[in-house]
Amino acid sequence: MSSAKKKIKILVIVLLFFFSFLIFKAVESSLVYYLTVSEALEVRAQSKIKRLRVSGIVEKGSIKKNMDGSITFNITDLEKSIEVEYKGEIPDIFKDEIEAVVEGELVGKTFFANKLFAKCPTKYEEDLASSEKVSLAK
């Protein structure tokens, strides 16, 4: 085998390893773990998990607007709670006792969120279903 063919094979193998490593790192960095409040507090000690997505119910009376435009509130899974600090656009349906999903990092006992999602309560779905039945009957 000529030395030129050996060099090409080595180059191809090195490129395959390089691109495999890049793909692995891209997938690893895009992973976001989805946890409950209790699970997030337990996982906090594991340094490998940096970005989290935590789901919980907004505690009644905990929403406070700060001077810098951010808000702080507590979410709970009815066992434990986390204080959340969020700066960004607030969903229209965001209020007390609604299920919220926050994405960000847990530092100490405060969760610094850069994304906030409010889940639509099921009572709206029931109202929509009953209004559709009425409108079909007319």
N, C-alpha and C positions, 0 to 999 in steps of 0.2 A: 504494500500500500504506500502510495506516495505521501510525502510530508504535507503537501497542500491539502489532500483529502483529510488527513488527521486534524489539521488546523481548522478546517471547516466543521468537522464533527464536534470538536471541542468548543468552537464558537457557538454552534447550534445548542449544545447542551448547556453552556453557560447562559445563553439567552433564555432558554426554557426555564431554568432555575430562577433567573432574574424576574421574568414576567410572572411566574408562579408566586414568587414572594410578593410582588406588587399587588396581585389580585388578592392574596391572603390578607395583606395589610388593609386594603380597601374594604373588604368585607368585614374584617374585625372592627375597624373604626366606625362602621355604619351601624353596628348592632346596638339596639337600645332594649334594655330589659324592662319588662312590664311587671310590676309588683304591687302588692297591697301595701298599706302603710306599715303594718307589722313586719312584713317581709323586708321592706326597705330599711327599717331600723335594725334588723338582724344582719343584713348584708353590708351595712355601713362599714363594718370592720374590714371587709375584703377590699383591698386596694385595687384589684383588677377591674372591678366594675366602676366605671367613672360616670357614664351617662345612664340615667334611670328614667323610667316612665312609671309614675305612681298614681294609682287610682284610689279615690276616697270620697267621702261625703263632706261638704263644706260645713263646718260647725256653725251653729246659729249664733249670730252676733260677733263673729270673729273677723269679718271683713273690715279692714281699715285702709283708708287712702292716705298715702304719705305725701309730703310736700314735693318730692321729686317726680311725682306722677306714677310711682309704683304703688302696688297694693300688697298688703300682708293679710293672710288668713290662715286658718288651721283646717287641715283635712284629717278625717278619721276613718277607721274601718270598724268603729264601734268597740275596739279594744285599745288601740293606741292612737296618738295623734302626732302630726308633724306641723310645724309652722312653715308656711310657704311665703316666699317673697318673689313677686313677679312684676316685671315692667314690660309693658307692651299693650297690644290691643286686647280689650276685655270682651268676651262674647256677650251678646245681648241677653242671653238667658242665664248668665252667671249670677247667682244669688245664694243666700243661705239655704242649707239643707238640700242642695242639688249635687249630683255626682259629678266630680271634676277629675280630669286627668291632667297631670302636670309632667313636664319633661325638663330635666336639667340635672343638677348635681346636689347631693346631700353633703353639706359641710357642717359638722358638729350636729346641732339639733335643728338647723334651719335648712330648708330645701330651697335652693336658688333656681327658679324655673325660668326658662326662656321660651317655653310654649305652654299655653293653657287651653284646654279643651273642656267645654261643659257639655255633659250628656243631656239630651232632651228627656225630660221625665216621661214615664209611660202614661201618665194621665192625659197628655196631649194626644198620644196615639189612640187611646180609648175614645176621646172626644171626637177625633177625626173619623174613626170607624163608625161611630153612632151617627154623625152628621152625614156621612156618605149613604147610610141606609135610608135616612129620611129623605135625602135628595133624590134617591132612586125611586122612592115610592111616589113622589110627586108627579 
